[in-house]
């Protein structure tokens, strides 16, 4: 299994009785991608409306996750 840390921003944060949850530890099967992570989290925002940063670098949802990766998911800002 692959355990990663996910950081969620603004509308992607999880609402809990204790308030918004900004950081989660998630365990996924080996070979899982960021797209699998997004599906597991139940995030319905389209990929083109999200900025994905893993370990400090912009990436795509096709990237395969490795143990202890840090994934930041945030809604993309649109101008105009």
Backbone as a chain_set.jsonl record, in Angstrom:
{"seq": "XXXXXXXXXXXXXXXXXXXXXXXXXXXXXXXXXXXXXXXXXXXXXXXXXXXXXXXXXXXXXXXXXXXXXXXXXXXXXXXX", "coords": {"N": [[0.841, -1.196, 0.0], [0.333, 2.321, -0.542], [1.045, 5.167, 1.186], [0.058, 8.494, 1.381], [0.243, 12.081, 1.8], [-2.28, 14.435, 1.665], [-3.05, 17.702, 0.775], [-5.602, 19.981, 1.012], [-7.353, 22.683, -0.498], [-9.33, 25.64, -0.102], [-12.474, 25.32, -1.554], [-12.196, 22.585, -1.721], [-11.626, 21.511, 0.713], [-12.436, 19.304, 3.415], [-15.437, 19.241, 5.131], [-15.955, 18.897, 8.514], [-17.304, 17.891, 11.739], [-15.565, 19.16, 13.465], [-14.71, 21.295, 12.051], [-13.183, 22.703, 9.014], [-11.24, 20.344, 7.213], [-7.993, 20.276, 6.304], [-5.807, 18.736, 5.688], [-5.039, 15.413, 4.874], [-4.311, 11.965, 5.517], [-3.855, 9.428, 3.272], [-4.313, 6.132, 2.136], [-3.507, 4.116, -0.546], [-3.746, 1.585, -3.156], [-0.707, 0.105, -4.55], [0.65, 1.612, -7.505], [-1.352, 3.399, -7.933], [-2.778, 6.412, -9.252], [-2.759, 10.053, -9.298], [-5.242, 10.755, -10.247], [-6.733, 8.532, -9.387], [-6.592, 8.992, -6.648], [-8.056, 11.408, -6.453], [-10.568, 10.488, -7.214], [-11.044, 8.64, -5.145], [-11.248, 10.415, -3.009], [-13.613, 11.575, -3.638], [-13.872, 13.911, -5.075], [-15.362, 16.086, -7.288], [-14.729, 18.093, -8.984], [-13.779, 19.162, -12.209], [-10.817, 18.007, -13.927], [-9.483, 20.001, -15.412], [-10.111, 22.22, -13.998], [-8.621, 22.25, -11.772], [-5.619, 22.67, -9.908], [-2.768, 20.762, -9.624], [-0.273, 19.857, -7.478], [2.619, 18.121, -6.732], [4.884, 17.155, -4.342], [6.048, 19.689, -4.47], [6.077, 20.3, -7.171], [4.371, 21.133, -10.174], [2.035, 18.919, -11.611], [0.394, 16.249, -13.465], [-2.795, 14.525, -13.379], [-2.302, 11.958, -14.103], [-0.025, 11.063, -12.973], [1.855, 8.626, -11.21], [1.552, 7.636, -7.887], [3.869, 7.641, -5.162], [5.14, 6.143, -2.103], [4.79, 8.3, 0.699], [4.502, 10.662, -0.732], [3.595, 14.104, -1.137], [0.69, 15.655, -1.901], [-0.863, 18.404, -3.296], [-3.984, 19.781, -3.736], [-5.85, 22.093, -5.46], [-8.392, 24.447, -6.345], [-8.315, 25.794, -9.607], [-7.613, 29.141, -10.428], [-9.587, 31.365, -12.221], [-9.273, 33.892, -14.575], [-11.167, 36.818, -15.115]], "CA": [[0.0, 0.0, 0.0], [1.041, 3.594, -0.66], [0.452, 6.208, 2.03], [0.437, 9.836, 0.964], [-0.375, 13.196, 2.497], [-3.012, 15.287, 0.739], [-3.378, 19.032, 1.271], [-6.771, 20.464, 0.283], [-7.492, 24.131, -0.397], [-10.616, 26.324, -0.288], [-13.695, 24.525, -1.666], [-11.903, 21.152, -1.688], [-11.453, 21.059, 2.093], [-13.485, 18.46, 3.948], [-16.145, 19.8, 6.277], [-16.146, 17.919, 9.585], [-17.873, 18.545, 12.93], [-14.531, 19.979, 14.094], [-14.323, 22.368, 11.141], [-12.609, 22.251, 7.744], [-10.059, 19.487, 7.273], [-7.117, 20.729, 5.228], [-4.763, 17.754, 5.41], [-5.475, 14.033, 5.085], [-3.413, 10.863, 5.189], [-4.632, 8.516, 2.451], [-3.6, 4.928, 1.724], [-4.021, 3.609, -1.816], [-2.974, 0.44, -3.674], [0.447, 0.446, -5.379], [0.321, 1.908, -8.889], [-2.439, 4.383, -8.005], [-2.426, 7.719, -9.802], [-3.433, 11.179, -8.659], [-6.656, 10.641, -10.644], [-7.339, 7.568, -8.461], [-6.71, 9.694, -5.375], [-9.163, 12.357, -6.565], [-11.793, 9.68, -7.211], [-11.188, 8.111, -3.781], [-11.682, 11.521, -2.154], [-14.95, 12.001, -4.048], [-13.81, 15.263, -5.626], [-16.036, 16.085, -8.583], [-14.243, 19.219, -9.785], [-13.076, 18.662, -13.4], [-9.353, 18.103, -13.877], [-9.01, 21.276, -15.954], [-10.446, 23.274, -13.037], [-7.827, 22.003, -10.577], [-4.166, 22.722, -9.965], [-2.226, 19.62, -8.883], [1.15, 20.001, -7.177], [3.11, 16.989, -5.956], [6.253, 17.341, -3.867], [6.539, 20.997, -4.874], [6.105, 20.48, -8.63], [3.099, 20.985, -10.881], [1.983, 17.634, -12.301], [-0.916, 15.879, -14.003], [-3.488, 13.499, -12.596], [-1.835, 10.641, -14.545], [1.208, 10.739, -12.241], [1.744, 7.498, -10.28], [1.94, 8.028, -6.533], [4.882, 6.875, -4.439], [4.979, 6.324, -0.658], [5.176, 9.558, 1.366], [4.306, 11.843, -1.566], [2.717, 15.176, -0.663], [-0.1, 16.136, -3.019], [-1.662, 19.6, -3.013], [-5.059, 19.934, -4.692], [-6.495, 23.388, -5.279], [-9.131, 24.901, -7.515], [-7.591, 26.75, -10.445], [-8.228, 30.468, -10.454], [-9.81, 31.815, -13.596], [-9.321, 35.345, -14.694], [-12.108, 37.38, -16.002]], "C": [[0.88, 1.252, 0.0], [0.325, 4.615, 0.211], [0.996, 7.557, 1.604], [-0.262, 10.863, 1.847], [-1.02, 14.092, 1.447], [-3.342, 16.596, 1.438], [-4.497, 19.576, 0.389], [-6.964, 21.955, 0.538], [-8.91, 24.578, -0.728], [-11.778, 25.349, -0.411], [-13.451, 23.016, -1.624], [-11.706, 20.62, -0.271], [-12.656, 20.246, 2.537], [-14.125, 19.127, 5.157], [-16.394, 18.687, 7.296], [-16.804, 18.632, 10.759], [-16.869, 19.449, 13.638], [-14.069, 21.129, 13.212], [-13.694, 21.812, 9.875], [-11.35, 21.419, 7.956], [-9.207, 19.793, 6.047], [-6.073, 19.702, 4.823], [-5.268, 16.368, 5.775], [-4.315, 13.093, 4.819], [-4.273, 9.84, 4.461], [-3.75, 7.338, 2.064], [-4.293, 4.358, 0.495], [-3.194, 2.399, -2.255], [-1.772, 0.907, -4.491], [0.012, 0.659, -6.833], [-0.802, 2.918, -9.053], [-1.911, 5.716, -8.533], [-3.108, 8.825, -8.991], [-4.913, 11.174, -9.03], [-7.389, 9.649, -9.733], [-7.563, 8.2, -7.091], [-7.916, 10.629, -5.388], [-10.499, 11.618, -6.522], [-12.075, 9.13, -5.812], [-11.713, 9.178, -2.83], [-13.082, 12.022, -2.51], [-14.991, 13.422, -4.578], [-14.386, 15.236, -7.04], [-15.608, 17.248, -9.474], [-13.491, 18.671, -11.001], [-11.573, 18.909, -13.31], [-8.85, 19.457, -14.361], [-9.316, 22.444, -15.018], [-9.634, 23.139, -11.749], [-6.338, 22.137, -10.877], [-3.649, 21.595, -9.077], [-0.723, 19.825, -8.73], [1.561, 18.819, -6.315], [4.573, 17.221, -5.621], [6.878, 18.633, -4.416], [6.571, 21.252, -6.361], [4.72, 20.271, -9.222], [3.133, 19.66, -11.648], [0.581, 17.391, -12.836], [-1.533, 14.787, -13.145], [-3.075, 12.093, -13.026], [-0.594, 10.183, -13.779], [0.966, 9.607, -11.244], [2.323, 7.911, -8.933], [2.973, 7.068, -5.941], [4.671, 7.085, -2.935], [5.53, 7.669, -0.194], [5.13, 10.775, 0.452], [3.41, 12.836, -0.845], [2.02, 15.761, -1.875], [-0.941, 17.32, -2.555], [-2.695, 19.723, -4.124], [-5.75, 21.268, -4.421], [-7.275, 23.744, -6.537], [-8.302, 25.902, -8.292], [-8.344, 28.068, -10.435], [-8.404, 30.867, -11.908], [-9.898, 33.329, -13.603], [-10.489, 35.778, -15.564], [-13.508, 37.205, -15.686]], "O": [[2.014, 1.236, 0.478], [-0.856, 4.898, 0.006], [2.205, 7.754, 1.48], [-1.227, 10.553, 2.546], [-0.384, 14.463, 0.461], [-3.853, 16.6, 2.558], [-4.362, 19.628, -0.833], [-6.764, 22.432, 1.655], [-9.597, 23.956, -1.539], [-12.052, 24.611, 0.536], [-14.403, 22.244, -1.503], [-11.628, 19.408, -0.072], [-13.774, 20.482, 2.077], [-13.434, 19.53, 6.093], [-16.98, 17.656, 6.965], [-16.857, 19.862, 10.774], [-17.258, 20.391, 14.328], [-13.146, 21.859, 13.573], [-13.668, 20.599, 9.672], [-10.501, 21.758, 8.78], [-9.634, 19.598, 4.909], [-5.513, 19.786, 3.73], [-5.849, 16.165, 6.841], [-3.442, 13.383, 4.001], [-5.312, 9.427, 4.977], [-2.585, 7.515, 1.707], [-5.505, 4.144, 0.492], [-2.073, 2.208, -1.783], [-1.809, 1.994, -5.067], [-0.883, -0.027, -7.328], [-1.17, 3.262, -10.176], [-0.763, 6.091, -8.296], [-3.927, 8.555, -8.112], [-5.753, 11.549, -8.212], [-8.533, 9.892, -9.348], [-8.591, 7.974, -6.453], [-8.706, 10.641, -4.444], [-11.445, 12.066, -5.874], [-13.216, 9.154, -5.352], [-12.524, 8.888, -1.951], [-13.669, 12.806, -1.764], [-16.037, 14.07, -4.535], [-13.945, 14.455, -7.883], [-16.083, 17.368, -10.603], [-12.642, 17.794, -10.842], [-11.119, 19.88, -12.704], [-7.904, 20.007, -13.797], [-8.821, 23.55, -15.236], [-9.91, 23.817, -10.759], [-5.865, 21.766, -11.951], [-4.043, 21.484, -7.916], [0.004, 19.949, -9.715], [0.935, 18.541, -5.292], [5.397, 17.455, -6.506], [8.055, 18.673, -4.775], [7.04, 22.305, -6.793], [3.99, 19.36, -8.83], [4.144, 19.322, -12.263], [-0.309, 18.227, -12.678], [-0.868, 14.202, -12.29], [-3.46, 11.122, -12.375], [-0.163, 9.039, -13.924], [-0.023, 9.629, -10.511], [3.424, 8.455, -8.847], [2.95, 5.862, -6.187], [4.089, 8.092, -2.531], [6.59, 8.112, -0.636], [5.662, 11.826, 0.811], [2.565, 12.45, -0.038], [2.668, 16.298, -2.774], [-1.642, 17.241, -1.547], [-2.347, 19.765, -5.304], [-6.181, 21.54, -3.3], [-6.879, 23.393, -7.648], [-7.655, 26.767, -7.702], [-9.574, 28.091, -10.434], [-7.491, 30.725, -12.721], [-10.523, 33.944, -12.739], [-10.762, 35.186, -16.608], [-14.371, 37.676, -16.427]]}, "num_chains": 1, "name": "protein.A"}
